[in-house]
Amino acid sequence: MGGHAGHGAMGPVFTINGRAYPQTAQLHAVVGAVEDNRTSGLLLAFLAVLTCGTGVYLLALRPAMLPEDIRYTKLNPQEMSAEALEWVQIVFRTWGGFVLGFGIFMMAVAVYIVTGRRIFLQWGVPAAVLVSFGRFLASNVLLQSEFLWFIATLFVLSVVTALSFVLSAPTLRNRATDRSDHSSR
């Protein structure tokens, strides 16, 4: 998205994506705002990568009890029943699903901010809600939750939401969502 100033037949010009525009105060304000958003988008992408990594850790790698858990609860994992340890694992895996889903959501927003392409939102948001609520449903099925009806309702709503995003893709593409489309006007 880089832009630079120079001189052309129109006098002072500013070039964005290879296209020259006359320099104006409004153009400088717009370019500055886009560059500020790009920095914000890149920072959000970095945070999203770390968040996704945390989610994967919680989903797949975290042991049931860490040393700080043992210190805080004053429980000895060797004295805990297998069911209690399994329950703690389910809780952290559920949390991991939500953390991973949030990381995917942040990455979709970050890439959209940097590129201006809505397709990242169209696919990232559905992936985020399906990961989050899919894991939530799976955990509650394992626990034979008495609130399974409510969790299943949330999951069905997440599937409907995901389908809504994905099926609207052609409509959103027709709305000139790419920044390069805007620069050719």
C-alpha positions in Angstrom: 0.0 0.0 0.0 3.0 2.2 -0.2 2.7 5.7 -1.6 5.3 8.3 -2.4 5.5 11.9 -3.4 7.0 13.2 -6.6 6.5 15.5 -9.6 4.5 14.8 -12.7 2.7 16.6 -15.5 0.0 17.6 -13.0 2.5 19.2 -10.7 3.2 17.6 -7.3 1.8 14.0 -7.4 1.4 11.2 -4.9 1.6 7.6 -6.2 -0.4 4.8 -4.8 -0.1 1.4 -6.2 1.4 2.8 -9.4 -1.3 5.4 -10.0 -0.5 9.1 -9.7 -2.8 11.5 -7.9 -2.4 15.3 -7.4 -1.1 16.1 -4.0 -3.8 17.6 -1.8 -4.2 17.9 1.9 -7.2 15.5 1.8 -5.1 12.9 0.0 -2.3 13.1 2.6 -4.9 12.7 5.3 -6.3 9.6 3.7 -2.9 8.0 3.0 -1.8 8.8 6.6 -5.0 7.1 7.9 -4.4 4.0 5.8 -0.8 3.8 6.9 -2.0 4.1 10.6 -4.5 1.4 10.0 -1.8 -0.8 8.4 0.3 -0.5 11.5 -2.7 -1.3 13.7 -3.5 -4.3 11.4 0.0 -5.6 11.6 0.1 -5.3 15.4 -3.3 -7.1 15.6 -2.0 -9.8 13.3 1.0 -10.3 15.6 -1.3 -10.5 18.6 -3.6 -12.9 16.7 -0.6 -15.3 16.0 0.3 -15.3 19.7 -3.4 -15.8 20.7 -3.8 -18.7 18.2 -0.6 -20.3 19.6 -2.0 -20.0 23.1 -5.3 -21.6 22.0 -3.4 -24.5 20.4 -1.4 -24.9 23.6 -4.6 -25.0 25.7 -6.3 -27.4 23.2 -3.6 -29.9 22.7 -0.5 -29.4 25.0 -1.4 -28.1 28.4 -1.3 -30.7 31.2 -4.3 -30.8 33.6 -2.3 -29.3 36.5 0.6 -26.8 36.2 2.9 -26.1 39.1 1.0 -22.8 39.8 -2.3 -24.7 39.8 -1.0 -27.1 42.4 0.4 -24.2 44.5 -2.8 -22.3 44.4 -5.3 -25.1 44.9 -3.0 -27.0 47.3 -4.1 -30.2 45.5 -1.8 -33.1 44.8 -2.5 -34.3 41.2 -1.5 -37.9 42.3 -4.3 -37.8 44.9 -6.9 -36.5 42.4 -9.3 -38.9 40.7 -8.8 -39.7 37.0 -12.3 -38.1 36.5 -11.2 -34.8 38.2 -8.1 -34.6 36.1 -10.1 -35.4 32.9 -12.6 -32.7 33.8 -9.8 -30.1 34.2 -8.5 -31.2 30.8 -11.9 -30.7 29.2 -12.3 -27.3 30.8 -8.9 -26.1 29.4 -9.6 -27.6 26.0 -12.9 -25.7 25.9 -11.1 -22.5 26.9 -8.5 -23.3 24.2 -11.2 -23.6 21.6 -12.5 -20.1 22.5 -9.0 -18.6 22.6 -8.1 -20.2 19.2 -11.4 -19.0 17.7 -10.7 -15.4 19.0 -7.2 -15.6 17.5 -8.7 -16.6 14.2 -11.2 -13.8 14.4 -8.5 -11.2 15.2 -6.4 -12.5 12.3 -9.3 -12.2 9.9 -9.8 -8.6 11.0 -6.1 -7.8 10.9 -5.7 -9.1 7.3 -8.8 -7.2 6.3 -7.4 -4.0 7.8 -4.1 -4.5 6.0 -5.5 -5.6 2.6 -9.0 -4.2 2.5 -10.3 -7.5 1.2 -13.5 -8.7 2.8 -12.9 -12.3 1.7 -10.7 -12.7 4.8 -13.7 -11.7 7.0 -16.0 -13.9 4.9 -14.0 -17.0 5.7 -12.2 -16.0 9.0 -15.3 -15.1 11.0 -17.1 -18.4 10.1 -13.9 -20.4 11.0 -13.7 -18.5 14.3 -17.2 -19.2 15.4 -17.2 -22.8 14.3 -13.9 -23.5 16.2 -15.2 -21.8 19.3 -18.7 -23.2 19.5 -17.7 -26.6 18.0 -15.2 -27.2 20.8 -17.8 -25.9 23.3 -20.4 -28.4 22.0 -17.8 -31.2 22.0 -16.9 -30.6 25.6 -20.5 -30.4 26.8 -21.3 -33.7 25.0 -18.3 -35.3 26.8 -19.6 -34.0 30.1 -23.2 -35.0 29.3 -24.2 -31.5 30.3 -27.7 -30.7 31.4 -27.4 -27.5 29.4 -26.5 -29.4 26.2 -29.7 -28.1 24.6 -28.5 -24.5 25.0 -25.0 -25.2 23.9 -26.3 -27.1 20.9 -28.5 -24.0 20.1 -25.4 -21.8 20.2 -23.6 -24.2 17.9 -26.5 -24.3 15.4 -26.6 -20.5 15.5 -22.8 -20.5 14.8 -23.3 -22.8 11.8 -26.1 -20.6 10.4 -23.9 -17.6 10.9 -21.0 -19.2 9.2 -23.1 -20.3 6.3 -24.5 -16.7 6.0 -21.0 -15.3 5.8 -19.8 -17.9 3.3 -22.9 -17.8 1.1 -22.8 -14.0 0.9 -19.3 -14.1 -0.6 -20.4 -13.5 -4.2 -22.5 -10.5 -3.1 -19.7 -9.0 -1.1 -17.2 -9.5 -4.0 -19.5 -7.5 -6.3 -19.3 -4.5 -3.9 -15.8 -3.6 -5.0 -14.2 -4.8 -1.8 -10.6 -4.7 -2.9 -8.7 -1.5 -2.3 -7.2 -1.8 -5.8 -10.8 -1.5 -7.1 -11.1 1.8 -5.2 -7.8 3.1 -6.5 -8.8 2.7 -10.1 -11.8 5.0 -9.8 
